[in-house]
Amino acid sequence: MTNDKVLIQWIEDTYGIPEELAKVLDYGIEMLFYLKPDSFEPKEVQEVVSAMRGLIIGLRS
């Protein structure tokens, strides 16, 4: 499998469609601008970090 196919498969397996990943990443950008105590639930931040980590891993492989 090429890197593109692996990345597309990961997106589909994890988020269903690329638009869902895009929504998570957009949310993550907003979090980074407003991150302060009690702004977001820890689970929300963890989901965004997981999405970013998965994308980074996919891009590096």
BELTAGI-V375738 format. One record per backbone hydrogen bond with DSSP energy under -1.0 kcal/mol. CO is the residue of the C=O (numbers start at 1). NH is the residue of the N-H. E is the energy in kcal/mol with one decimal. If there is no record, write none. Layout:
co=CO nh=NH e=E
co=CO nh=NH e=E
This chain:
co=2 nh=6 e=-2.3
co=3 nh=7 e=-2.6
co=4 nh=8 e=-2.6
co=5 nh=9 e=-2.6
co=6 nh=10 e=-2.5
co=7 nh=11 e=-2.5
co=8 nh=12 e=-2.5
co=9 nh=13 e=-2.9
co=10 nh=14 e=-2.6
co=11 nh=15 e=-3.1
co=12 nh=16 e=-1.0
co=15 nh=17 e=-1.5
co=17 nh=20 e=-1.2
co=17 nh=21 e=-1.1
co=18 nh=22 e=-2.5
co=19 nh=23 e=-2.0
co=20 nh=24 e=-2.0
co=21 nh=25 e=-2.7
co=22 nh=26 e=-2.5
co=23 nh=27 e=-2.3
co=24 nh=28 e=-2.1
co=25 nh=29 e=-2.0
co=26 nh=30 e=-2.0
co=27 nh=31 e=-2.4
co=28 nh=32 e=-2.2
co=29 nh=33 e=-1.3
co=30 nh=34 e=-1.6
co=31 nh=35 e=-1.1
co=36 nh=39 e=-2.1
co=41 nh=45 e=-1.8
co=42 nh=46 e=-2.5
co=43 nh=47 e=-2.1
co=44 nh=48 e=-1.7
co=45 nh=49 e=-2.5
co=46 nh=50 e=-2.5
co=47 nh=51 e=-2.0
co=48 nh=52 e=-2.5
co=49 nh=53 e=-2.8
co=50 nh=54 e=-2.6
co=51 nh=55 e=-2.2
co=52 nh=56 e=-2.4
co=53 nh=57 e=-2.7
co=54 nh=58 e=-2.4
co=55 nh=59 e=-2.3
co=56 nh=60 e=-1.9
co=57 nh=61 e=-1.4
